[in-house]
Amino acid sequence: MSFQKQYESLRIPLADIISATKNFADDHLIGGGGFGKVFQAILSSRGDTKVAVKVLDRAFGQGDSEFWKEVMTLSEYQHKNIITLLGFCDEEDHKILVYKYASGKGLDVHLDNKELTWAQRLRICIGAARGLAYLHNPAGGQQRLIHRDVKSSNILLEEDWNAIIADFGLSKFAPANQKNTFVITNNTVGTLGYADPQYIQDGVLTKKSDVYSFGVVLCEVLCGRLCLAGGQCLPRLVPMHIKQKNLNEIVWGNIKDEIHPKALQVFSKIVYQCLKRYHEKRPNMEEIVRELETCLKLQEAFDQANEPKSIQISTLLSFKEICPPGGSNLVILYTTSVKVIQKTSKDCFSVRALLKSLKVLYQERDISMHSDFKDELWQMLGKSGAVPTLFIKGRYIGGAEEVFRLNEQGIFRPLLADIPLKSLEDPCKRCDGVRFVVCHKCNGSNILKSVNGGRTTCTECNSNGLIKCPICF
């Protein structure tokens, strides 16, 4: 076939594959599915790369069309959350696909993994959702790809738990950049329990068919079991419990107590929308990604606030106890609004911005506005005390360099664990409540090129690279 010539660079000799798998020996066998058996091997012709070798078995119902669909699809669609095809073999009667090896196996075998926290499960869901969002809305002139067989066993996990979408043998191409793309199919395919009921009934395939299947996967992640396990159908059971407001009754016991109620609320809303009967009622994958990211942020903040007290206390004890007036239970930041020294001004803004981004309640004491604050600082640290200077619960933390060093090491957040959160229900979408943004004129560099090729100081941002947020002011 002439179209095969464009994939010659991916062709792998059968002899190399037989050698790597020891002639498809059982001790190299790691699984199987609708396409056939899967073996693991070290492929010397690909730089001693660890690979997964999938061998077509026509007895399972798939054949040449599914094989070439996978080759064509994965050679064009490349993404962090899409499986990497390293090559293929079609010698003699063999049809073999060779992928980069995913050491974590499929999500289906990890649904009841007690080591997977709720936050880790959310990250896996976000990765898979990003992969599907890319397929549904690819960059450039590529066609939209509808997977048609989204399920937990087709979401593979790498060593760092990064999720990758796999198995494209049943996928369908459709025109991209159109709001309502659909494909009429003569034969409906998919997996029982995951397949879109409207697609099965009408034969009308859209990207929202994948959305339904992904909603089923979300149910499995939440309940810690496969969708049809135990004689119960999760795509029916979960929406019923959401509607009755008793979802906690079916959440997997090992994660039930660690889920933040607001995170569960956001997650359940996504699931309910994904499993809507009709395509037009379901969200698109980009919306799902955004909602899952919101869910993860809520959960991470909750997890951080509930870290063991012993860790928080032992971390704080390593800092010098110098208590500012009224500051035994507060976060106090000494700053200056005078912009004489550019670095000092930037450092004050940077620490302030970090505290705001963490949404903690803190008190700022501007030594240039109140002489009493300068006297406080000098009395505690001597006249060498510089700004910005941060105190947490009566302990001296340090200046900007120390704060950001602690933040990079993951020590800073635990120090703030007992501090109340600042109420900021609707932060500005542009500055996230910090109230300052990078200067659009100099892009934060403070320097502009003049007409004659020289350089001049930016006057738009008063030499500090920042301007007041135009939305907040």
Secondary structure as GFF3:
##gff-version 3
##sequence-region A 1 473
A	DSSP	three_ten_helix	2	10	.	.	.	ID=ss1
A	DSSP	alpha_helix	14	20	.	.	.	ID=ss2
A	DSSP	three_ten_helix	26	28	.	.	.	ID=ss3
A	DSSP	beta_strand	29	32	.	.	.	ID=ss4
A	DSSP	beta_strand	37	43	.	.	.	ID=ss5
A	DSSP	three_ten_helix	44	46	.	.	.	ID=ss6
A	DSSP	beta_strand	49	55	.	.	.	ID=ss7
A	DSSP	three_ten_helix	58	60	.	.	.	ID=ss8
A	DSSP	alpha_helix	64	76	.	.	.	ID=ss9
A	DSSP	beta_strand	85	89	.	.	.	ID=ss10
A	DSSP	beta_strand	96	100	.	.	.	ID=ss11
A	DSSP	three_ten_helix	107	110	.	.	.	ID=ss12
A	DSSP	alpha_helix	118	136	.	.	.	ID=ss13
A	DSSP	beta_strand	144	146	.	.	.	ID=ss14
A	DSSP	three_ten_helix	152	154	.	.	.	ID=ss15
A	DSSP	beta_strand	155	157	.	.	.	ID=ss16
A	DSSP	beta_strand	163	165	.	.	.	ID=ss17
A	DSSP	beta_strand	172	174	.	.	.	ID=ss18
A	DSSP	beta_strand	183	184	.	.	.	ID=ss19
A	DSSP	alpha_helix	197	202	.	.	.	ID=ss20
A	DSSP	beta_strand	204	205	.	.	.	ID=ss21
A	DSSP	alpha_helix	207	223	.	.	.	ID=ss22
A	DSSP	three_ten_helix	229	231	.	.	.	ID=ss23
A	DSSP	alpha_helix	234	243	.	.	.	ID=ss24
A	DSSP	three_ten_helix	247	249	.	.	.	ID=ss25
A	DSSP	alpha_helix	253	256	.	.	.	ID=ss26
A	DSSP	alpha_helix	261	274	.	.	.	ID=ss27
A	DSSP	three_ten_helix	279	281	.	.	.	ID=ss28
A	DSSP	alpha_helix	285	305	.	.	.	ID=ss29
A	DSSP	alpha_helix	309	317	.	.	.	ID=ss30
A	DSSP	beta_strand	320	321	.	.	.	ID=ss31
A	DSSP	beta_strand	331	335	.	.	.	ID=ss32
A	DSSP	alpha_helix	342	357	.	.	.	ID=ss33
A	DSSP	beta_strand	363	366	.	.	.	ID=ss34
A	DSSP	alpha_helix	371	381	.	.	.	ID=ss35
A	DSSP	beta_strand	389	392	.	.	.	ID=ss36
A	DSSP	beta_strand	395	398	.	.	.	ID=ss37
A	DSSP	alpha_helix	400	408	.	.	.	ID=ss38
A	DSSP	alpha_helix	412	415	.	.	.	ID=ss39
A	DSSP	beta_strand	436	438	.	.	.	ID=ss40
A	DSSP	beta_strand	447	449	.	.	.	ID=ss41
A	DSSP	beta_strand	455	457	.	.	.	ID=ss42
A	DSSP	beta_strand	466	468	.	.	.	ID=ss43
###
